[in-house]
Amino acid sequence: MDLTERRDLRGGHPCWVAIDDNTLTSDPIPSDSVDIAIVGAGVMGAMLGERLSGEGRRVLLLDRRPPAHGSTAASTALVMWAADVPLTRLAGTIGMAEAARRWRRVFAAVERLAARIDDAEIECGRIDRPELYLAGTLLDEQALRAEAEARRAAGLPSDYLDAATVAGRFDIAPRAALLSAGSYEVDPVRLTLGLLAKARARGAAACFPFDVARIEQTGGGSMLHGADGRRIEAKTVILAPGYERAVWFLPAAFTVGSSYAIATAPGRAPLWRENAMIWEASSPYLYTRATADGRVIAGGEDEDFDDARQRDALIETKRGTISAKLAAMIAVEDITVDCAWAAAFGSSPDGLPAIGRARNHDNLWLASGFGGNGVSFAALGTELIAAALSGATDPDAECFDPYRFS
Ligand SMILES: Cc1cc2nc3c(=O)[nH]c(=O)nc-3n(C[C@H](O)[C@H](O)[C@H](O)COP(=O)(O)OP(=O)(O)OC[C@H]3O[C@@H](n4cnc5c(N)ncnc54)[C@H](O)[C@@H]3O)c2cc1C
């Protein structure tokens, strides 16, 4: 069996124009062993590569696709600290103290990522946005009030707004909501390519296409075997293969389904006030944001199945459903869609990622950002793995351990 699954990760046409830039060329495969090999050059791999090369390590990124051509290219990239499973729901399974600890840690990682993007001047259209979380089938008004209280008690910046206030302030359909600070939008493809450029400037190599078929433990680390017979040795390997799961190592609790998104033509947005990022406390949820060039993006309508043909056959239907739901949510007559796409989408029972040491293989790490906050989880994964590799003990590492459900 291959090291990772093979999937058609996305169908249709995502709105990020940087995907069409094919000027990026591969580096040659290093002739000797490297300190760290990262399998996957999406946002997770690129963020890790940027950080670890900055710490003086020889880093090699390997990808079977060009960088940022996997799920990252399908992302709608609302960079938020609030996860798919509400804080109060998570507290129901692991207790409030533990739930709050996880949420605070994601919040901090999101905050530090913003500072990093700004300091490093990575041009990815990062803009702070208010985040509006509307009452839905998962949390009604009363449950939303409790969620606001729990978040505030945890030190997280969310306030409850009643339906009339939401309608008056944001000019959308009346629905109670939580208004939160600390979130922002990015162009996920430009972010990934920007991080990769920084990593390469510090000596990291990015080799593609390189399909890692197998890894084998050696005396000095691991030998990575390409599907075409090429080989490279690394002291440490980080698996960042996105939703093409490393099934030998990633527990079955981390599942893959399908998700859908649409975008209007540029120049239409925003269609509501304050350019907030809006989503709803429902399962599956609808969400929307604007882009720097004035598109309205919306997504949701998730399905449990992961078959790409079945998924893509529904793009037209989902395009209609999402645009109709969006029109109702933001109280406009109708939405004219410019592009629509579908993609694999990974979830976990607690809405949190799988980050940590792999079992049964030395010096192998998993960095799988399952859940709707994949970009935020890339920031978190980078912090946790970088700390561990430098010998530090991160007190929150256990919270995101891949084997926490077993
Ligand atoms: C429709 C949609 C909307 C989303 N919206 C948001 C959002 O609003 N906010 C947010 O934070 N997140 C969002 N996400 C989630 C987020 O985009 C993803 O979690 C994130 O982009 C995944 O990045 P990654 O680097 O882990 O995976 P990828 O970008 O898929 O990169 C993994 C790479 O690994 C490579 N690979 C896999 N196996 C091998 C192998 N054996 N050898 C070599 N290469 C290999 C693949 O080719 C791929 O390029 C969304 C996702 C989707 C699909």
PDBQT file of the ligand as one rigid body, heavy atoms in Angstrom, charges set to zero:
ROOT
HETATM    1  C1  LIG A 501     -13.678  24.006   0.024  1.00  0.00    +0.000 C 
HETATM    2  C2  LIG A 501     -12.730  24.217   1.165  1.00  0.00    +0.000 A 
HETATM    3  C3  LIG A 501     -12.858  25.332   1.961  1.00  0.00    +0.000 A 
HETATM    4  C4  LIG A 501     -11.983  25.529   3.022  1.00  0.00    +0.000 A 
HETATM    5  N1  LIG A 501     -12.094  26.662   3.734  1.00  0.00    +0.000 NA
HETATM    6  C5  LIG A 501     -11.211  26.923   4.721  1.00  0.00    +0.000 A 
HETATM    7  C6  LIG A 501     -11.274  28.139   5.413  1.00  0.00    +0.000 A 
HETATM    8  O1  LIG A 501     -12.135  28.979   5.157  1.00  0.00    +0.000 OA
HETATM    9  N2  LIG A 501     -10.358  28.356   6.390  1.00  0.00    +0.000 N 
HETATM   10  C7  LIG A 501      -9.388  27.458   6.680  1.00  0.00    +0.000 A 
HETATM   11  O2  LIG A 501      -8.564  27.704   7.570  1.00  0.00    +0.000 OA
HETATM   12  N3  LIG A 501      -9.323  26.266   6.036  1.00  0.00    +0.000 NA
HETATM   13  C8  LIG A 501     -10.213  25.992   5.068  1.00  0.00    +0.000 A 
HETATM   14  N4  LIG A 501     -10.142  24.810   4.397  1.00  0.00    +0.000 N 
HETATM   15  C9  LIG A 501      -9.192  23.807   4.844  1.00  0.00    +0.000 C 
HETATM   16  C10 LIG A 501      -7.791  24.130   4.347  1.00  0.00    +0.000 C 
HETATM   17  O3  LIG A 501      -7.855  24.717   3.121  1.00  0.00    +0.000 OA
HETATM   18  C11 LIG A 501      -7.002  22.874   4.242  1.00  0.00    +0.000 C 
HETATM   19  O4  LIG A 501      -7.002  22.226   5.474  1.00  0.00    +0.000 OA
HETATM   20  C12 LIG A 501      -5.566  23.175   3.905  1.00  0.00    +0.000 C 
HETATM   21  O5  LIG A 501      -5.454  23.966   2.746  1.00  0.00    +0.000 OA
HETATM   22  C13 LIG A 501      -4.839  21.887   3.687  1.00  0.00    +0.000 C 
HETATM   23  O6  LIG A 501      -3.512  22.199   3.465  1.00  0.00    +0.000 OA
HETATM   24  P1  LIG A 501      -2.472  21.030   3.437  1.00  0.00    +0.000 P 
HETATM   25  O7  LIG A 501      -1.163  21.646   3.141  1.00  0.00    +0.000 OA
HETATM   26  O8  LIG A 501      -2.607  20.197   4.647  1.00  0.00    +0.000 OA
HETATM   27  O9  LIG A 501      -3.000  20.108   2.232  1.00  0.00    +0.000 OA
HETATM   28  P2  LIG A 501      -2.813  20.314   0.668  1.00  0.00    +0.000 P 
HETATM   29  O10 LIG A 501      -2.932  21.711   0.257  1.00  0.00    +0.000 OA
HETATM   30  O11 LIG A 501      -3.682  19.316  -0.012  1.00  0.00    +0.000 OA
HETATM   31  O12 LIG A 501      -1.307  19.916   0.475  1.00  0.00    +0.000 OA
HETATM   32  C14 LIG A 501      -0.889  18.579   0.683  1.00  0.00    +0.000 C 
HETATM   33  C15 LIG A 501       0.033  18.217  -0.447  1.00  0.00    +0.000 C 
HETATM   34  O13 LIG A 501       0.587  16.932  -0.181  1.00  0.00    +0.000 OA
HETATM   35  C16 LIG A 501       0.835  16.332  -1.420  1.00  0.00    +0.000 C 
HETATM   36  N5  LIG A 501       0.984  14.890  -1.222  1.00  0.00    +0.000 N 
HETATM   37  C17 LIG A 501       0.100  14.031  -0.656  1.00  0.00    +0.000 A 
HETATM   38  N6  LIG A 501       0.623  12.791  -0.616  1.00  0.00    +0.000 NA
HETATM   39  C18 LIG A 501       1.863  12.873  -1.175  1.00  0.00    +0.000 A 
HETATM   40  C19 LIG A 501       2.898  11.925  -1.442  1.00  0.00    +0.000 A 
HETATM   41  N7  LIG A 501       2.766  10.627  -1.082  1.00  0.00    +0.000 N 
HETATM   42  N8  LIG A 501       4.014  12.340  -2.051  1.00  0.00    +0.000 NA
HETATM   43  C20 LIG A 501       4.161  13.647  -2.416  1.00  0.00    +0.000 A 
HETATM   44  N9  LIG A 501       3.229  14.583  -2.194  1.00  0.00    +0.000 NA
HETATM   45  C21 LIG A 501       2.082  14.202  -1.566  1.00  0.00    +0.000 A 
HETATM   46  C22 LIG A 501      -0.365  16.709  -2.267  1.00  0.00    +0.000 C 
HETATM   47  O14 LIG A 501      -0.027  16.665  -3.640  1.00  0.00    +0.000 OA
HETATM   48  C23 LIG A 501      -0.666  18.120  -1.794  1.00  0.00    +0.000 C 
HETATM   49  O15 LIG A 501      -0.163  19.116  -2.655  1.00  0.00    +0.000 OA
HETATM   50  C24 LIG A 501     -10.981  24.588   3.305  1.00  0.00    +0.000 A 
HETATM   51  C25 LIG A 501     -10.848  23.461   2.498  1.00  0.00    +0.000 A 
HETATM   52  C26 LIG A 501     -11.700  23.277   1.439  1.00  0.00    +0.000 A 
HETATM   53  C27 LIG A 501     -11.489  22.073   0.582  1.00  0.00    +0.000 C 
ENDROOT
TORSDOF 0
